[in-house]
Amino acid sequence: MALDDPALLHRATIHHALGDPLRLAIVEALALSDRAPSELEAAFEVPSNLLAHHLGILERAGLVERVTSSGDRRRRYLRLHRPTAASVTGEPAFEATRVLFVCTANSARSPLAEALWRQATTDVDAASAGTAPAPEVHPLAIEAAARAGLSIQRIPVALDQAYRAGDLVVTVCDQAHEAHATTVNALHWSVPDPAGGTIEDFDRTVAVLRERVERLARCTRPAGHRTATRTTRNGGAR
């Protein structure tokens, strides 16, 4: 292979970007959770100008991308560019008694995520809630769930009623994330609200959530888990 081969040069750029401990830590922090730059500044105790320098290198390597918050439009979230990062990043391990998916109305994104989680694994329980719950689940969310082989049979509930100690909280809504202080045991997925959109918008939301749910399910274990044997959906062990 020639040293000026574009694919080889691209891989070299990626490895260079990951060759710094802080940049590698940033990428690993984003493996399962989107974060605002201010959240990364606090997590790694680095000044904004230094963080901006490292983020620029990661963006130029195609590892990190920015999205605008659907809540505070002045706010940006950083997330991994999955096609580039998938082969070079590890996945952190989590222990939880339950995964709690949270959005504003608990009428589309969070109940869809809950249903997808139940489809993906039975090892850890799941629930969902809203910061300002709607009277009912959005009809198009129920229809999108059915097309994906899922079932949503629930009434939206408030976050303060649903939360339990030991929950792994996953906000799937920028407004919900920005309205509530992030806890140590929390992740954020910046997923646009499909409400008010088309049938295709709801189907795209299911697809986005499915990819993220399945990744999180692979690395989440029941709290107190100490054995390599796990029960599968068909009753076997793995």
C-alpha positions as MATLAB code, in Angstrom:
seq = 'MALDDPALLHRATIHHALGDPLRLAIVEALALSDRAPSELEAAFEVPSNLLAHHLGILERAGLVERVTSSGDRRRRYLRLHRPTAASVTGEPAFEATRVLFVCTANSARSPLAEALWRQATTDVDAASAGTAPAPEVHPLAIEAAARAGLSIQRIPVALDQAYRAGDLVVTVCDQAHEAHATTVNALHWSVPDPAGGTIEDFDRTVAVLRERVERLARCTRPAGHRTATRTTRNGGAR';
ca = [
       0.000    0.000    0.000;
       1.318    3.440   -0.939;
       2.058    5.824    1.913;
      -0.085    8.477    0.257;
      -3.117    6.182    0.082;
      -6.148    8.234    1.311;
      -7.513    5.431    3.485;
      -4.118    4.945    5.155;
      -3.741    8.676    5.755;
      -7.243    8.843    7.240;
      -6.480    6.037    9.686;
      -3.214    7.758   10.629;
      -5.138   10.957   11.354;
      -7.508    9.044   13.626;
      -4.678    7.356   15.517;
      -2.910   10.702   15.917;
      -6.095   12.245   17.313;
      -6.414    9.427   19.852;
      -2.729    9.568   20.805;
      -3.316   12.224   23.476;
      -4.697   11.029   26.859;
      -7.223   13.868   27.141;
      -8.549   13.369   23.618;
      -8.866    9.627   24.171;
     -10.689   10.287   27.458;
     -13.083   12.684   25.685;
     -13.884   10.108   23.015;
     -14.487    7.436   25.641;
     -16.691    9.827   27.637;
     -18.803   10.319   24.516;
     -19.051    6.605   23.769;
     -22.499    6.331   25.346;
     -23.467    9.903   26.188;
     -23.653   13.209   24.356;
     -22.126   16.090   26.328;
     -21.989   19.865   26.142;
     -18.470   21.376   26.078;
     -19.088   22.892   29.526;
     -19.830   19.413   30.884;
     -16.545   18.097   29.508;
     -14.695   21.104   30.973;
     -16.088   20.239   34.401;
     -15.505   16.506   34.043;
     -11.850   16.826   33.060;
     -11.088   20.103   34.868;
      -9.629   21.778   31.778;
     -10.025   25.400   30.619;
     -12.291   26.130   27.683;
      -9.459   27.174   25.331;
      -7.554   23.922   25.897;
     -10.714   21.875   25.433;
     -11.490   23.749   22.207;
      -8.025   22.906   20.874;
      -8.470   19.184   21.508;
     -12.033   19.148   20.210;
     -10.844   20.753   16.991;
      -8.388   17.908   16.434;
     -11.087   15.310   17.116;
     -13.524   17.038   14.759;
     -10.967   17.270   11.958;
     -10.308   13.552   12.369;
     -14.019   12.899   11.950;
     -14.397   11.409   15.423;
     -16.623   14.053   16.997;
     -19.489   16.156   15.669;
     -21.646   18.948   17.131;
     -25.442   19.199   17.180;
     -27.610   22.128   18.235;
     -29.784   21.642   21.308;
     -33.507   21.484   20.613;
     -33.982   23.143   24.009;
     -31.571   26.050   24.429;
     -30.671   26.802   20.795;
     -27.480   28.556   21.922;
     -26.223   25.288   23.380;
     -24.318   22.623   21.444;
     -23.819   18.957   22.197;
     -20.830   16.871   21.207;
     -21.364   13.323   20.080;
     -19.284   10.644   18.446;
     -19.441   10.195   14.707;
     -20.330    6.526   14.972;
     -19.030    5.229   11.621;
     -15.555    6.604   12.377;
     -15.379    5.933   16.095;
     -16.970    2.480   16.238;
     -13.772    0.556   15.515;
     -11.470    2.535   17.793;
     -13.425    3.181   20.994;
     -14.231    0.923   23.888;
     -17.492    0.920   25.768;
     -17.658    1.697   29.498;
     -19.383   -0.743   31.828;
     -22.406    0.197   33.909;
     -24.234   -1.452   36.770;
     -27.844   -0.513   37.445;
     -30.940   -1.846   39.138;
     -33.004   -0.241   36.370;
     -32.609    2.059   33.370;
     -34.917    5.092   33.441;
     -35.423    6.898   30.119;
     -36.539   10.516   30.467;
     -37.917   13.090   28.047;
     -40.239   16.064   28.523;
     -43.691   14.641   27.833;
     -42.977   10.902   28.233;
     -45.138   10.494   25.139;
     -42.709    9.450   22.372;
     -38.947    9.207   22.796;
     -38.725    7.833   26.337;
     -41.502    5.194   26.031;
     -40.020    4.111   22.697;
     -36.604    3.769   24.331;
     -38.137    1.778   27.187;
     -39.849   -0.588   24.744;
     -36.650   -1.008   22.741;
     -34.728   -1.782   25.921;
     -37.193   -4.514   26.871;
     -36.777   -5.976   23.395;
     -32.973   -5.857   23.641;
     -32.437   -7.407   27.075;
     -34.138   -8.846   30.148;
     -31.057   -8.544   32.364;
     -31.906   -5.071   33.711;
     -35.388   -3.610   34.102;
     -36.440   -0.383   32.388;
     -38.960    2.420   32.847;
     -39.610    5.869   31.437;
     -40.849    9.219   32.696;
     -41.328   12.845   31.765;
     -40.417   16.176   33.295;
     -43.832   17.503   32.174;
     -45.828   14.392   31.269;
     -48.529   14.536   28.603;
     -51.987   13.048   29.145;
     -51.241   10.121   26.839;
     -48.607    8.539   24.631;
     -48.503   10.086   21.155;
     -50.593    7.973   18.725;
     -47.836    8.065   16.088;
     -45.365    6.731   18.670;
     -47.665    3.782   19.331;
     -47.947    3.145   15.591;
     -44.178    3.441   15.056;
     -43.629    1.008   17.916;
     -45.995   -1.506   16.331;
     -44.170   -1.256   12.996;
     -40.930   -2.021   14.840;
     -42.397   -5.026   16.638;
     -42.765   -3.159   19.930;
     -45.666   -2.518   22.266;
     -46.350    0.618   24.310;
     -49.119    0.191   26.853;
     -48.667    2.871   29.484;
     -49.730    6.297   30.698;
     -47.042    9.023   30.912;
     -45.716    9.544   34.435;
     -43.721   12.299   36.140;
     -39.999   11.937   36.748;
     -40.246   12.587   40.487;
     -42.783    9.758   40.781;
     -40.840    7.279   38.676;
     -37.250    7.781   39.861;
     -35.721    5.189   42.196;
     -32.338    5.136   43.872;
     -30.003    3.028   41.758;
     -31.609    3.982   38.437;
     -29.319    4.646   35.498;
     -30.982    7.805   34.157;
     -30.821    8.376   30.400;
     -32.274   11.648   29.139;
     -33.348   11.357   25.507;
     -34.455   14.984   25.272;
     -32.340   18.150   25.397;
     -34.967   20.096   27.348;
     -35.167   17.415   30.041;
     -31.386   17.251   30.293;
     -31.009   21.014   30.537;
     -33.815   21.421   33.078;
     -32.401   18.936   35.572;
     -28.931   18.744   37.030;
     -26.996   15.765   35.687;
     -26.311   13.113   38.304;
     -23.232   10.887   38.449;
     -25.302    7.946   37.251;
     -26.719    9.664   34.151;
     -26.318    9.680   30.376;
     -27.720   11.993   27.717;
     -28.795   11.313   24.131;
     -29.596   14.383   22.037;
     -32.572   13.020   20.083;
     -34.904   15.421   18.211;
     -38.578   15.351   19.192;
     -40.658   13.660   16.440;
     -43.931   15.096   17.794;
     -45.403   17.444   15.226;
     -43.528   15.622   12.490;
     -44.351   12.880   10.022;
     -44.659    9.119   10.276;
     -41.130    8.941    8.861;
     -39.855   11.171   11.693;
     -41.174    8.691   14.249;
     -39.629    5.763   12.374;
     -36.276    7.589   12.262;
     -36.523    8.182   16.011;
     -37.047    4.461   16.571;
     -33.982    3.673   14.442;
     -31.777    6.201   16.279;
     -32.934    4.976   19.676;
     -32.539    1.312   18.725;
     -28.847    1.740   17.865;
     -28.160    3.556   21.128;
     -30.255    1.249   23.284;
     -28.591   -1.861   21.906;
     -25.120   -0.404   22.526;
     -25.987    0.532   26.124;
     -27.629   -2.842   26.758;
     -24.421   -4.635   25.767;
     -22.456   -2.986   28.549;
     -25.031   -2.675   31.354;
     -25.206   -5.322   34.059;
     -27.518   -5.788   37.038;
     -26.289   -3.992   40.158;
     -24.112   -6.355   42.171;
     -23.385   -8.496   39.084;
     -20.312  -10.639   39.751;
     -20.593  -13.626   37.454;
     -19.946  -14.069   33.752;
     -23.143  -16.121   33.297;
     -26.136  -14.178   32.062;
     -29.616  -15.308   31.115;
     -30.622  -14.766   27.523;
     -34.125  -14.120   26.240;
     -34.522  -17.766   25.198;
     -33.473  -19.077   28.606;
     -29.922  -20.055   27.733;
     -26.701  -18.750   29.220;
     -23.926  -16.654   27.778;
];
